[in-house]
Each structure stands twice: as structure tokens, then as C-alpha cells.
Amino acid sequence: MLLPVGPTPFLGKPEISERIVRDIPAGRWGEADEVVGAAVYRASDASKNATGSCLTVEAVGRPPLDGACLVQVSPSELPSRHIDARCVHLIPAAVDQVCVSVRTCRVVLAVVVVLGRGPVVQTAFDESERRAWAGQADAYAASFAELCACPVPGLLDAAEVREGARVLDVGTGTGSAAAAACERGAKVTAVDAEPGMVARAARAAPGADVRLAALPRLPFADDEFDAVVGNFVLNHVGRPREALKELRRVTRPGGRMAFTVWAVPAAAGQALLGRAVQAAGVTRPAHLPALVPEEDFPRTEQGFAALLGDAGLRDVVCDTLVWDHRTTPEEWWSGPAAGVATIGQIVTSQNPVVIAEIKDHFESLCAEFAGPGGVLVLPHAALTAHGRA
Ligand SMILES: C[S@@+](CC[C@H](N)C(=O)[O-])C[C@H]1O[C@@H](n2cnc3c(N)ncnc32)[C@H](O)[C@@H]1O
């Protein structure tokens, strides 16, 4: 049972009879983010049915403190009790004092753990992604956004996005999923790590609350959403498991979560640009790091489902969605020519002669996908995985 916590100000002289443990070593109880300090207090009237008394505690720890976790335990459970992060009450702000009312509780002991979530360590992959997407919102909208929008209706269905549902669209990009969720009458929040995407998504989904935020850290309280969707974003984060755990944290227990990534091996249409790059003898430059092997996962139905399962999602199902994307050679080339996504970063990091060579190969290979009237018909395959928080 949680202790009731309110925004009660510091009450002056603490009514604490005894401080019995202090500064429990960081990480001792795991899971509940980084434990930067903890103190255990005995309520002055611990032996009685506490009524009307107040236990005021000073939180300990070092900055940055952005939450306090309050739990009630009996002495026999200390200090080995495992704190389940889903059961804690987080106070979202720097906290150095909290007031715990014990009026209605038969409190034996109150444990206050101050959680400092600390700065997020960006992986080299994340830093590279951030550079890759910087300023690319318009070029993405004009090239790959339409392709990526195809799985959106199925994704929203899998996440049971319907009227009134509190929905988070993470890595919203130009806002396709956020706008579609708004059309269903959902209460939509959307985030993206790139400011230009945030601006475009806000225009595409004026009814949504669109914010700048980057996985694996989100500025939301536990259990804030009924559903979370992420359309082609888990393949752009340096720590997909951490990202999923964070997304699960902000989803209410039993809430739906649904995600897409590209299938590997890539479908023929998706491999087209890579083949053109390869034909020109170009390899991935060192400044574009791949995901480190320990963070990677097989881009198969089994591999993607296991990733969600590892993050604690239940009833996970993963399907493959295949479709033909219709575009033109000019439109398809415009994305990489502008530096959009990894393929674009590879192309634009070459000198003009090599870029022209890649383009020549691309145009030759386009013949394999030529449809009527100069249209390119590009087969694609995406994995859609969903489960319950
Ligand atoms: C391929 S786009 C997909 C956009 C959108 N979901 C769609 O379907 O069109 C990937 C998006 O993820 C965003 N992104 C990349 N890394 C991110 C991170 N760590 N946190 C949040 N967004 C991220 C990028 O800025 C980009 O807008």
C-alpha cells in the first residue's frame, strides 16, 4: 500500500522519532531508476494505529533529484524488499522535502527513496541519429513520410486507439499517427527528438499536445497513457530495450502498446537505394555507427516480439505487413539526396562525383520496379508488434 502524498509544504519541526537507516547504497533496490539516496524513518507512533500524526522527512541524495518514491514496509522486509517501480509514487519535480501523511495508515515504517533519474547517457548511435534528423522534417515529409504512414491505421487498431483514449505517439515525425489518432477522437500527446518534426507534427495534428522529447527518457508520469504507438522509431534509438521500458512506464497497466520497425532482410523495394549505394562501391562511413550488437535484435517477427517481451509487455503479437509503395524515381531520390535517414546520410557524405554515380545506379535499378506511367512500385515489409503494459 502506498502512503498518501500531497503537495503539503514543509511543516517545520519534524515529528520523527528515529532515523534508523540512512543513505542506503545507490542501486541497492534496483529497477526504480537510479537510487541516489534513501532514508528509512520510524513514525513516532509506529506501534499504534496512527491517526492524525504527521511524518515529515527530508529527502537525501544528490542532484539532480526528480522524484521521490514512498513505500510502506514492515521491519522484517528491510532492507531486502524489492521495490517495484510500477508501485511507487513519483513526485515529478526536484524534491528535497516531502510530507507524508500517515493519518489513515497503520504505519510501521516509511521508506523514502529519492530517485535521481540522472542525465541520459547518449549512445554514439543516438548522437548520430540526432544529427541525421536535424533540419530534415520538410525533406522527410516530401520523400519517406508517405511510405511510413501506410502501417498507421493497423498500428492504431493494435493499440486500441479510440475516442477518449489517452494516446502517446512517440517519434511522431511529421505527425501521421498523431493526426490519425486525433481523427479517432483520442486525447493525443506526441513527442519527437527533432524540433523541426515537432513543429510539423503540431501543424498536422493541431488537437494534439506535441512536445520535444527523446527516448529513452520521457517527461511523463507513470501510467499516464492508455495507449502508446511508435511508428518506425524503435529502429532509430540507441537503446531500444530501455526505450520500451520507459514507454511501458508511462502506459497504464493493461494499456496497449504498438510499434513498427522495418523487416530484415529488407523487401525488394526497400533495398533499392542500398543496392545503388553498394553498386557505387560505397560503404557505411565510420561517423554513422550501427547499433551496438548487445542492443540489437533480430528484425523478424520472433525477434521483435522477444524485444517487447523482454521489456515486460504481455500478450505480445508480431505480424508482418507487406505493401507496394507507389512513388516516382524523382520523389524517391529526393530523400537520400537531401540526407534523410541513414541512407541519406551515407549518400550526402560522399563527394559529388560519387553521389552522381550512386544516382546513375539508382536510375538503372529503377527499371526493375517500373509501373505504368513512370510510377515506381516498391514492395516493402514492416513488422508490427503489440502487447499490453
Ligand atoms: C522514420 S521517422 C518516423 C516518423 C513517424 N513516426 C512517421 O511514421 O512518419 C523517425 C522519427 O523518430 C525520431 N526519433 C529518432 N530518435 C528518437 C528518439 N530517441 N526519441 C524520439 N524520437 C526520435 C526522428 O526525429 C524521426 O522524426
The ligand as a Gaussian input file, in Angstrom:
#p B3LYP/6-31G(d) Opt

LIG

0 1
 C       11.379000       7.298000     -39.648000
 S       10.857000       8.668000     -38.741000
 C        9.216000       8.149000     -38.321000
 C        8.340000       9.307000     -38.026000
 C        6.859000       8.993000     -37.829000
 N        6.625000       8.112000     -36.722000
 C        6.210000       8.523000     -39.091000
 O        5.642000       7.446000     -39.051000
 O        6.295000       9.204000     -40.100000
 C       11.720000       8.528000     -37.196000
 C       11.433000       9.674000     -36.250000
 O       11.935000       9.309000     -34.982000
 C       12.507000      10.450000     -34.398000
 N       13.471000       9.983000     -33.402000
 C       14.686000       9.432000     -33.607000
 N       15.256000       9.112000     -32.441000
 C       14.364000       9.472000     -31.474000
 C       14.374000       9.399000     -30.062000
 N       15.418000       8.891000     -29.392000
 N       13.306000       9.855000     -29.386000
 C       12.240000      10.381000     -30.050000
 N       12.194000      10.478000     -31.386000
 C       13.233000      10.027000     -32.091000
 C       13.132000      11.196000     -35.542000
 O       13.375000      12.558000     -35.228000
 C       12.090000      10.982000     -36.615000
 O       11.142000      12.004000     -36.602000

